[in-house]
Amino acid sequence: MIDISKILYEITNNEEVLKPNCELLESGILDSYSIITLLGKLEDIGITIVPTRLNPDDFKTVESIQKLVDNMH
């Protein structure tokens, strides 16, 4: 299983991402640059997510990103 919180921590260096229900977008922890970086890191490990098919709710929390990745994997 891919640990999204670890990947997000590498990108943001913010310990809040270790909490599954952390509001990533509302808090400003995750921005457009970090989302693109996340998509690149996921692609590096074999998970391709097409950015045009994404819903902002997919990136609302660590848990929502984890569900997205689990459904793609």
C-alpha positions in Angstrom: 0.0 0.0 0.0 1.3 3.4 -0.9 1.5 5.8 2.1 0.2 9.1 0.7 1.0 11.0 4.0 4.7 10.1 3.7 4.8 11.4 0.1 2.9 14.6 1.1 5.3 15.1 3.9 8.3 14.8 1.5 6.6 17.5 -0.7 5.4 19.9 2.0 7.6 19.2 5.0 4.5 19.9 7.1 3.7 17.4 9.9 0.0 18.2 9.6 -0.2 16.0 6.5 0.4 13.0 8.8 -3.2 13.5 10.0 -5.7 11.6 7.7 -8.4 14.3 8.0 -6.1 17.4 7.6 -7.8 19.9 5.4 -5.0 20.3 2.8 -6.6 22.8 0.4 -8.4 25.0 3.0 -5.3 25.2 5.1 -3.1 26.1 2.2 -0.8 23.1 2.8 -1.5 21.8 -0.7 -1.3 24.2 -3.6 -1.3 23.8 -7.4 2.5 23.3 -7.4 2.4 20.6 -4.7 -0.5 18.8 -6.5 1.6 18.6 -9.7 4.6 17.4 -7.7 2.4 14.8 -6.0 1.1 13.6 -9.4 4.7 13.4 -10.7 5.8 11.3 -7.7 2.8 9.0 -8.1 3.6 8.6 -11.8 7.2 7.7 -10.8 5.8 4.7 -8.8 3.5 3.6 -11.6 0.2 5.4 -10.8 -1.0 7.7 -13.5 -3.7 10.2 -12.7 -4.9 12.4 -15.5 -5.1 16.0 -14.1 -8.1 17.0 -16.2 -10.2 14.2 -14.7 -9.7 15.3 -11.1 -12.1 16.9 -8.8 -10.9 19.3 -6.1 -12.5 17.1 -3.5 -10.0 14.4 -4.4 -7.3 16.6 -2.8 -9.3 17.9 0.2 -7.7 15.6 2.8 -4.9 13.0 3.0 -7.7 10.4 3.3 -9.4 11.5 0.1 -6.1 11.4 -1.8 -5.4 7.9 -0.3 -8.8 6.7 -1.6 -8.1 8.1 -5.0 -4.8 6.4 -5.2 -6.1 3.1 -3.8 -8.9 3.1 -6.5 -6.3 3.7 -9.2 -3.9 1.1 -8.0 
